[in-house]
Amino acid sequence: MCPFPGSSRKCNFVSAVVFLTLLPMAGGALNPDAAAQNSRGAAPPAPEPPPAPVVFQNFVPSDQLAFLNDFAGQPAKLLLKDKRFHSLMKAAVPRTEYHYGSDMPLSDAIDTVLDGSKEPVELREARYLLVSGSSGPYLRGRGVLWFDMQLGIVLGGFYFQPANGEPTPTLTVFSRQLNVDSLSMTQLPVAFAGDMIQWATRAGVPPVEPRYFIPVNGKKYVLIHDEDYCDHPVDQPPPHQDRCQQFNADASEADVNAAYFMNETHNQANATAWMLGPDQVAWIGVRERTCGAGLGCRIRFTRERTRVLMGGGQRR
């Protein structure tokens, strides 16, 4: 996701701060001496190449999506009255129990935020269609459905502010066309990311927050921030380094909190009650002693911890 509006490369992801080459580890944590050496000015390891785009499955035939064109510019709530839309949602939304204030099917959570939505259905380039709603009656619930009507891809997003102990606020991306358990933001379609930026700005979604995704198996996994918030178009001045590096640090912090939460709750989509265990407390102490206020060291240290919590961070 391009973190700064107005970029001429609005979502041409360049993963310059993706997961860095593995540093020496001991007992599931970074080697403090090695991390400290990096924080004292040693040349950072070369970044890994950007991950390959995610592979979707079970594309929706274009003739089953064509009716959506008729709703362009109309209030999103009208779609909920169309039986074809409900059939489409059954094929697109993972069948799982999701916790939005209380346990409910994920499809019901989406209906809740779309019901009564007066936000117009947006059609871009006669191809990409966006349906959004912010009618969640509590916890600032809001959601979005995104369609690539040319390729037959459907992705959704649900945002709210949990009050059950998990990292908050939170954004969950979902699709029954995803069949992976490891995913980063730059692997998703560029057009989707660009439209999500616009939606998030209007919906008041923070630029950095714990992010998850739910694929066809109904489990919930961390959607990794692998954007570099310090990246910028060559024809524009760079962002303020302290500010963009703080975004990078906040993103790594959001990922490690989300990974710990998922690790403790076994990737359940309706997980609640996040407790900071003694192992995480010990790790935070090591990070503080090793890095102090050095943002670069904290980012590397935190991303490595995220990889450990996710079982090595292997992309599929």
C-alpha positions in Angstrom: 0.0 0.0 0.0 1.5 3.3 -0.9 1.6 5.2 2.4 1.6 8.7 1.0 -1.3 10.1 -1.1 -0.4 11.7 -4.4 2.4 9.3 -5.3 2.7 8.9 -9.1 3.5 5.3 -8.4 0.3 4.9 -6.3 0.7 1.3 -5.5 3.7 0.2 -7.6 5.1 -1.6 -4.6 8.8 -1.7 -4.1 9.6 -3.9 -1.1 12.7 -2.1 0.1 12.1 -2.9 3.7 10.8 -6.5 3.4 12.0 -9.1 5.8 15.8 -8.8 6.0 18.3 -11.6 5.8 18.1 -13.8 8.9 20.3 -12.6 11.7 21.9 -15.1 14.1 19.3 -16.5 16.5 19.4 -18.2 19.9 16.3 -19.6 21.6 13.9 -18.1 19.1 15.2 -14.5 19.5 17.8 -12.4 17.7 21.3 -12.6 18.9 21.7 -9.4 20.9 25.3 -8.9 20.0 24.6 -9.2 16.2 21.6 -6.9 16.4 23.6 -4.3 18.5 26.4 -4.4 15.9 23.9 -3.6 13.2 22.5 -0.7 15.3 26.0 0.7 15.6 26.2 1.5 11.9 27.2 -1.8 10.2 25.9 -2.1 6.7 22.4 -3.5 6.8 21.8 -6.8 5.0 20.4 -6.7 1.5 16.6 -6.8 1.3 14.9 -9.9 0.0 13.4 -9.7 -3.4 9.6 -8.8 -3.5 7.4 -11.8 -3.0 5.5 -13.2 -6.0 1.9 -12.0 -6.5 -0.6 -14.3 -4.7 -2.4 -16.9 -6.9 -6.2 -16.7 -6.8 -8.4 -19.7 -7.5 -12.0 -20.3 -8.5 -12.5 -17.1 -10.5 -16.0 -15.9 -10.8 -17.3 -16.0 -14.5 -17.7 -12.4 -15.8 -21.4 -13.0 -16.7 -22.1 -13.6 -13.0 -20.6 -10.2 -12.2 -22.1 -8.2 -15.1 -25.2 -7.2 -13.1 -23.1 -5.1 -10.7 -22.6 -2.5 -13.5 -26.3 -1.6 -13.1 -25.6 -0.5 -9.5 -22.8 1.9 -10.2 -23.5 5.2 -8.5 -26.4 3.7 -6.6 -26.5 3.4 -2.7 -24.7 0.2 -1.6 -27.7 -0.8 0.5 -29.7 -1.6 -2.7 -27.3 -4.5 -3.5 -28.5 -6.3 -0.4 -31.9 -6.6 -1.9 -30.6 -8.4 -5.0 -30.6 -12.2 -4.8 -27.7 -12.4 -7.3 -25.6 -10.4 -4.9 -26.2 -12.8 -2.0 -25.4 -15.8 -4.3 -22.1 -14.0 -5.2 -21.3 -13.4 -1.5 -21.8 -17.1 -0.7 -19.1 -17.9 -3.3 -16.8 -15.1 -2.2 -16.9 -14.8 1.6 -15.1 -17.5 3.7 -17.4 -19.6 5.8 -16.2 -18.9 9.3 -17.2 -17.6 12.7 -15.9 -14.0 13.0 -15.9 -12.0 16.2 -17.4 -8.5 15.8 -18.6 -7.7 19.2 -20.0 -11.3 19.4 -19.5 -14.4 17.3 -21.3 -14.4 13.9 -20.7 -15.6 10.4 -18.3 -13.3 8.6 -21.0 -12.9 5.9 -23.3 -11.5 8.6 -20.7 -9.0 9.8 -20.4 -7.7 6.2 -24.2 -7.5 5.9 -24.3 -5.5 9.1 -22.0 -2.7 7.9 -23.6 -2.6 4.4 -27.2 -2.6 5.6 -28.5 0.9 5.1 -25.3 2.1 3.5 -25.9 5.2 1.4 -22.4 5.2 0.1 -22.5 5.0 -3.7 -21.2 1.9 -5.5 -18.0 3.0 -7.3 -17.0 1.7 -10.7 -13.5 2.6 -12.0 -12.1 2.0 -15.4 -15.3 0.0 -16.3 -13.6 -2.9 -14.4 -13.0 -2.3 -10.7 -16.1 -2.0 -8.5 -16.1 -1.0 -4.9 -19.0 -1.5 -2.4 -18.6 0.0 1.0 -20.5 0.7 4.2 -19.9 2.2 7.6 -23.2 1.2 9.2 -21.7 -1.0 11.9 -23.7 -0.2 15.0 -20.7 -0.5 17.4 -16.9 -0.5 17.6 -16.7 1.7 14.5 -17.5 -1.2 12.2 -17.1 -0.6 8.4 -16.5 -2.8 5.5 -15.7 -2.9 1.8 -16.1 -5.4 -1.1 -13.8 -5.1 -4.2 -14.4 -6.7 -7.5 -12.2 -7.1 -10.5 -14.9 -7.8 -13.0 -12.5 -8.6 -15.8 -10.6 -11.3 -14.0 -13.4 -12.5 -11.7 -11.6 -11.7 -8.4 -13.5 -10.7 -5.2 -11.8 -9.4 -2.1 -13.3 -7.9 1.0 -12.1 -5.9 4.0 -13.6 -5.4 7.5 -12.4 -2.8 10.0 -13.4 -2.3 13.6 -11.9 -1.5 17.0 -12.0 -4.6 19.2 -12.7 -4.4 22.9 -11.7 -7.9 23.8 -8.0 -7.6 24.4 -6.6 -8.2 20.9 -4.5 -5.6 19.1 -6.7 -2.7 18.0 -7.9 -1.2 15.7 -7.8 -4.0 13.2 -8.3 -4.6 9.5 -9.1 -8.0 8.0 -8.9 -8.8 4.3 -10.8 -11.9 3.2 -11.6 -14.0 0.1 -12.5 -17.6 -0.6 -10.3 -17.3 -3.7 -7.2 -17.3 -1.5 -5.7 -20.6 -0.5 -2.6 -19.6 1.4 -1.6 -19.2 5.1 1.1 -16.6 4.6 0.6 -13.3 2.8 2.0 -9.8 2.6 0.3 -6.7 1.3 2.4 -6.3 -1.8 1.3 -9.7 -3.0 -2.3 -8.5 -3.5 -3.4 -6.8 -6.7 -2.0 -3.3 -7.2 -5.5 -2.0 -8.2 -7.0 -3.5 -5.0 -4.3 -1.8 -2.8 -4.9 1.6 -4.6 -8.7 1.4 -4.1 -8.2 0.3 -0.4 -6.1 3.5 0.2 -8.9 5.6 -1.1 -11.5 3.7 1.0 -9.4 3.7 4.1 -8.9 7.4 3.9 -12.6 8.1 3.7 -13.5 5.5 6.3 -11.0 6.9 8.8 -8.9 3.7 8.9 -5.4 4.5 10.3 -2.5 4.1 7.8 -0.9 1.5 10.1 -2.9 -1.0 12.1 -2.8 -4.8 12.9 -3.9 -6.5 9.7 -5.1 -10.0 9.0 -6.5 -12.1 6.2 -8.9 -14.9 6.1 -8.6 -17.4 3.2 -10.8 -20.3 2.1 -10.0 -22.4 5.2 -11.7 -19.8 7.5 -8.6 -19.3 9.7 -7.1 -15.9 10.4 -3.5 -15.0 9.6 -1.3 -12.0 9.8 -1.3 -9.8 6.6 2.3 -8.6 6.8 3.2 -4.9 6.3 6.0 -5.2 3.7 5.6 -1.7 2.3 8.5 0.8 2.8 6.9 4.0 4.1 10.1 5.8 3.2 9.9 4.8 -0.5 8.9 7.7 -2.8 8.7 8.4 -6.6 12.0 9.5 -8.2 10.4 12.8 -9.3 9.1 13.8 -5.9 11.0 14.8 -2.7 11.5 12.0 -0.1 9.3 12.0 2.9 10.6 13.2 6.3 12.9 10.3 7.4 12.0 10.4 11.1 8.3 10.3 10.2 8.4 7.6 7.6 10.8 5.5 9.7 8.3 5.8 12.6 5.6 4.4 10.3 7.9 1.5 9.5 8.5 0.9 13.2 4.8 1.1 14.0 4.1 -1.4 11.1 6.6 -3.9 12.5 5.1 -3.4 16.0 1.6 -4.0 14.6 2.8 -7.2 12.9 4.5 -8.7 15.9 1.5 -8.0 18.1 -0.9 -9.6 15.6 1.5 -12.6 15.1 1.6 -13.1 18.8 -2.1 -12.9 19.2 -2.7 -15.4 16.3 0.0 -17.7 17.7 -1.7 -17.7 21.1 -5.2 -18.2 19.7 -4.3 -20.8 17.0 -5.5 -18.6 14.1 -9.1 -18.7 15.1 -11.1 -16.1 13.2 -13.3 -15.5 16.3 -10.3 -15.3 18.6 -10.7 -13.0 21.7 -8.8 -12.3 24.9 -5.2 -11.3 24.1 -2.8 -11.8 27.0 0.8 -10.7 27.0 2.6 -13.9 28.0 6.0 -14.1 29.9 7.9 -15.1 26.7 6.7 -11.9 25.0 7.6 -9.8 28.0 11.1 -11.3 28.1 11.5 -10.6 24.3 10.5 -7.0 24.7 13.1 -6.6 27.5 15.9 -8.0 25.2 14.8 -5.6 22.4 14.8 -2.6 24.7 18.3 -3.4 26.0 19.7 -4.2 22.6 18.2 -1.3 20.5 17.2 1.4 22.9 15.6 4.2 20.8 17.3 3.1 17.5 14.4 2.7 15.0 16.4 0.7 12.4 17.4 -1.9 15.0 13.9 -2.0 16.5 12.4 -2.6 13.1 14.8 -5.5 12.2 14.5 -7.0 15.7 10.7 -6.8 15.7 10.3 -8.2 12.1 12.6 -11.2 13.0 10.4 -11.9 16.1 7.3 -11.8 13.8 9.0 -14.4 11.6 9.7 -16.7 14.5 6.1 -16.4 15.8 4.8 -17.2 12.3 6.9 -20.4 12.1 9.7 -19.0 10.0 7.8 -16.7 7.8 7.8 -19.0 4.8 5.7 -17.6 2.0 3.5 -20.0 0.1 
